[in-house]
Amino acid sequence: MSLRTPVRARGIAGALLASGLVALAVGCGGGEQSASADASATTAKKNTARPAKFPGFELPLQPGTYWEFAWDSTTMSGGLGGGGTSTATGRFRIVLGEAAEIEGKTLYAVDVEIVGGDDPETFTPTAWQYIGIDENRILGSLDGTDVRVIFDAQRGKQPGGGFLEEPYDEDKLLEAYVVEGAIESDYITGDALVLGASAEVGGCETFPDVGTICSETSESFVRWDYFQPEIGPVGYFWSSSVAGATGGAGLEINIGLVDHAFEGGPPAEPVEEPAGPEVEECVSRLMLPYLLGEGDELPFSEQDWRIVADRACPELVAEGDYVAMVESGEAQPIVDRVVDELLANGEIEQRP
């Protein structure tokens, strides 16, 4: 299931853009003000603490903090020669490492771990090399030299940013808003702060007395970055399409948070222990030559018996076992020793 279907995403994008709630680029301006008014405003800003527009983003980041995301992507193409659709799914984890001081701020090195499924070939999990927190803002650095805003929950407006994928350019003024039920997916559901943009170029337009005029190509995209207080980044949606006279292509990416922790580090990857021997089979195969043989005449050569025994009880058949069995005329001592080793290793709880 998608983090956001294209129809629903475009619907919300249109509603937000129509009402002025989210903008790709917002111009700044206003009427002239007197020098005294400017001075008064400056003094007021210095003397008055601005309350956070969206509190809850003083996140306790530290080495070992991580966010784990599940994702899916769909790539579509079509043309005169036909088309097709391909899908991919996977999981990745963003883990914070050692602290670094960058422009006077404490940020933590970022490590991206692919923990399951496909490699994310259609997108970059995150471009940030360092991430930190300062005054209810999530900050980041792309190069370890300059600090930029990833998400400004203090003001609710910011130049560029975004946590996942490549960030918006800094010449884009973005504004965040709470959207109820913004995320509805197999990954995560609930309300979220949405930072996003959409745009459409080209297409067709109908003019009176002229008719419909279409450009040679049309392009559109929708992007949403999702955040929640006390957690930080929780999701991402991207949908883009391009169409022309000879065909078109589209891409949809959905990312949702599935696990996170601020301390303790990510869970250890489960270690697959080699399967222990089936005890009954192990014992019966060890005793098989003795049970089938008559006296000192055993039906297997030493080589054949070792092959059978090694498959039944890997690494538990010692050199000389076959000779000892022939000389003693019985397999029980060897069976007892193997069973004792299985008990000692914890592979069985009681003697069969």
N, C-alpha and C positions, 0 to 999 in steps of 0.2 A: 504494500500500500504506500502511496506517495505521501511525503510530508505535506505536500500541497498539490492538488491537481492543477494543471495549467489553467482550466476554466475558472476555478475558484480563485487562484492566485491573481489572474488578470482582473477578475471582478473586484477583489479587494484593492488591487493596485489602482484601478480606475476610480474606485470610491475614495480612496485616500488622496489621490492626486487631485480629483475634482474638488474635494473639500479643503485642499491645501494642507493636508496633514503630513504628507511625505513628499519631498521634492528632490529631484536629482541635482538641481542647481538653483540656489536662491540668491537673487540679487540683493545688495544692501544699499540703503539710501535713506533720505529723509530731508525734512526742511532745515533751514539754517537755524542755528541756536546761538545765543549770545555767549560771550566769553564767561560771564558770571554763571550762566546756567551750566556750562561745561564744567566749571570749577566745582559747583555745588554737586553735580552728579558724580564727579570723581571723588569728592570727599565722602559722599554717601556710600559709594562702593567700598571705600577703604574701611569705613567704620561699621558697616553692616555685613554680617556673615550671610552669604547666600545659601538658603536651605537647598538641600539636594532635591532636584525634580523627581528623581527615582532613587530613593535610598536603598541600601542593601548591597552595595557593590564594593565595600571595603573588604574584599575577599582576603582570607589569610593565606596568601600564596607562600610557598616555600619549596625547597628541593623535595621532589617526590609527589607534588601536586599533579594530578592528571585528570583529563577528561577523555572518555572513550566514546566514540561515535560509530553508529552503523550507517551505511549509505547504500543508495542504489542509483543507477543512471540509465537512461535510455537515449540511444542515438538513432536518429531517423534520417533517411535520405531517399530521394526520388528523382527521377529524370526520364528522359526519352528512352533510355535503355533499361528502365526498370528501377527498382529501389529495394530498400530493406530496412530492418530494424534490428538493433543489437542491444542487449542489456548486460549489466554487470552489477554485482553487489559485493560488499565487503565490510570490514571494520578497521578502524585505525585509532590510535591512542596518541594524544598530545601530552607529553610528560615534561615537567619542569626540572631543570638540573641546577647547576651551581649559580650563585648570585653574581651579578656584575653591576658596577656603578656606571651608568651612562647618563650624561648630562645631569648629574646630581641625583638621579633616581635609581632605586634598586630594582633591577629587572633580573629575570632568571632565564638561563639558556633553555631553548626549546628543542626537544627531541621528538620526532614523529615516528611511531612504531606501527607497522602494518601487522595486525594481529589476527586476520582471518579473511578469507574470500579472495576476491580479485585485487590486483593492484589498481589504484585509482588513476588510470591513464587519461581520463577525460577532465581531471581537475587536480589542483594542488591542495592537500588537506589544510595547510596554512603556510603562508609565506613568511610569517614572523619568525625571526631568529631569537628574539628575547621578548618576554612578557612580564609585566609588573602591574602594581596597583599604586595609585596616588590620588588622594582626595576624591574617592568615589568614582574614579576613572580607571578603566583598563587601558594600560599603555603598552606600546610595543616598539621594537626596533627591527628594521629589516636588514641592517648592516652592522649593528653593534656600535654605531657612532651617533646616529640621530634618533631621537625619541618622537614617536607620533601617537596620536590618540586612536585606540581601537574602538572603545565605546565610552562616551562621556555621559554617564548617568547623573552627573552633578548638574549639568546645564540642559541636557536633553537635545542639544545641537552640537554638531562637530564638523570639522573639515575632513572629509574622506573617512577612512577606517574600515571596520568590519573585521571579525575574528578569523573566520574560515575562508579558504580560497585566497585569491589575490585581493588585497584591499582596494577600496575605492581611491581614486586620486584625491589629493588634498584640495584641488580646486572645486570639488563638489561639496556643497554645504548640505548636510543631511540632518534630518530631525527624526527622533524616535517617539513612538506612541505605543500605548498599551492597547492590544487587540485581544478581546476575549475569545478563547478557543482558537487562538492563532495556530496552534500545532495540533494536528489530528493524524496520528500515524501509528504504525506498529512500533515505532521507536520511542516516542514520547508524546503526551497529550497535555493540553492545558493552556492557560493564558500566558502571554509572553510580551515582552517589549520588542517591537519590530523596527528595525532600521533597514530602509530599503529604497529602491528606485525602479522605475520602468521607463521605457522609451520605445517609440515606434517611428521608423523612417520609411518613406516611400509608400507603396500601395496605390490605391485608386481613390479618386475624388470626383464627385459629380457636380458640374456647374450648370446653372440655368442657361438655356439657349446655346449651350456648347456641347454638353454631354459628359460622358465619363472619360477622364484622362487618367492613365496609369503610368507610373514610373517603370523603368525597365526591371528594377529589383525592389524588394521591400525587406526590411529587417526590423526585428523587435526583440526586446528582452525584458524579463522580470527578474529581479533579485531581491530576496529577503534574508536578513540576518536576524536570528532570534536570540534573546537574552532573558534570563530570569534572575531576580534578586537572590542573593546567598549562594548562587551557583555560578553565574557567568554565562558563557555561551552554551546554548542548548540546541541550536539547529541552523539550517541554511537551506534555501531553495533557489534554484536557478532554472529559468526556461528561456530559450532563445530559438529564433527561427530566421531563416533567410530564404527568399523565394525569387525566382527569376523566370524568364521565358522558357528555359530549358530544364528547369527542375528546382529543387530546393533541399534544405537540410534543417534538422532541428536537434536540440539537445536539452534534456531535462535532468537535473541533479537534485536529489533529496538527501539531506544529512540530518540525523537526529541523535541526541545524547542518550546513551544507554547505561553509563556508569561514570562516577567521578568520586574523588576524595581529595581533600586538601592536605592530608598528612598520611604517612605510612607507606606511600608508594603504591603502584599498581599491584594487583594480586599476582603471585608467582604463577608462571605458566605450568599447568599440570604436566608432570613427568610420566610418560607412559612406561610403566614397568613391563619387562618381558613376561609373558604369561608363564606361570609356573607349570610344572608337569602335572598331568592328570595322574594322581597317585595310584589309582587302581591299575591304570594302563601301564604305568612305570613298573610297578611291582610284578605284574603278570608277564611283561616282556622280559624282565630280568630273570624270572624263574622259568621261562619257556624252554630254554635248552635243557635244563635239569629235568623238567616234567616230561619232555619228549624223549630224552635219552635213556639208555639202558646201561647202568653201571658207568664205566668210564667212556662209553661211546656216546658222545654228544652229536646231535644232528647238524650243528652249525660249525663252520670254521670260526676261528677267533675274529677274523676280519668281518664276517657277516654278523656275528653276534655283537660286535662293537657298534656297527652301523645301527642295528636295531635298538641297542641299549642307549646309544647317544641320542637318538631321536626321541626316545621315551623319557629319558632323564638327562637333559643336556648338562654337560660339564660335571656330572656326578659319578660317572663311571671311571674308576681309576685304572692306571696301568697295572696289569697283573691280575685283574679280577677274573678274567677268563681262565688263566692258568690255575688260580686258587680254586675256582669252581671245579675244574677238571680233577685237580689233585684231591680235593675234599669229597668230591662226589655229590656236592649239594650246593645250592645257590642261596640258601637262607642267610648265611653270614653276610653275604654281599647285600642282600635285600635289607637286612637289619641296618647295615651301615648307611645305605642310601636313605632309608626312612629316618634315621637319626639326624642326618644332615638336613632333610626337609623340615623336620621339627625344629631344629636349631635356627634355620633360616626364616622360620615363621610362615612357611608356605603351606603347612598343614598344622592343625591344632591338636590332633591326636593320632595315635598309631592306627593304621587301617587294620 
